[in-house]
Amino acid sequence: MRVFLFALLFVEALAATSLHAQDFKKGVAAFDAGDFQGALREWQPLAEAGESDAQFNLGLMYFYGNGVEQNFSQAADWLELSAEQGDIDSKGQLGEMYYFGLGVEQDFSKAAALLREASDGGEPFSQYRLGYMYSHGEGVEKDPAEALRLYSLAADQGFGMAQYNLGIVYDFGKGVAVDHAKAVEFYRLAAAQGIADAQNNLGYAFRHGEGVEQNDLLAYMWFTIAEDNGADNARGNLEEMNAALMTSTIDEAIKKADVCVESGYTACE
């Protein structure tokens, strides 16, 4: 299942005149307080004056419809202005928009070029997306080794979707030798960040003893959590286990799932 994420990365600092910096921070404070109109009043003049951080934030406001009517085209215009000044986050967000064709004509090649610049600047979401493109040959020549490199860079920064995709790489041997234990390591990291498909795959690993010791209780627990978080295949996995397990085991697994989630995924096993 393809999971689409968009970075919500409002800039907290502005390297400009002290007056502009004060106005920018007022915008941040207003946004954090839910006063989107107040944030817009502070950021709009700065963006029009050419401040790249304000242009980026204004672009995201139009992207998400915060305090303005959602308008992908206008979002792309502001992000383009910021990206032209070298803003890494703007390049990454704009690359996503070219990837999906939001406010701009879909263009995988242009998306890859923008995402590469953002990736080289260390932006983890762009590293993940570009890795996905190399894994599937979208706008770039298919290159599992480059996909692995980019996923690893993003995963090292704690990016959950990259960790999940690294699990897939090792689980199915995409450019590397199959290593179920390594796959489970990455599924665990992603599952702890609420990635539903990673939680489902972790349940599968426990159900079948792939990379971990077989454990139906933990399998059912992870399938339950995955279903609650919207994983497509979790319901079928639970139904299969419902026919095989005792009611007492199922009840225990459900209670354990509640404990796992309530603990922030720190008390799951």
Secondary structure, 3 states (H helix, E strand, C coil): CCCCCCCCCCCCCCCCCHHHHHHHHHHHHHHHCCCHHHHHHHHHHHHHCCCHHHHHHHHHHHHHCCCCCCCHHHHHHHHHHHHHCCCHHHHHHHHHHHHHCCCCCCCHHHHHHHHHHHHHCCCHHHHHHHHHHHHHCCCCCCCHHHHHHHHHHHHHCCCHHHHHHHHHHHHHCCCCCCCHHHHHHHHHHHHCCCCHHHHHHHHHHHHHCCCCCCCHHHHHHHHHHHHHCCCCCHHHHHHHHHCCCCHHHHHHHHHHHHHHHHCCCCCCC
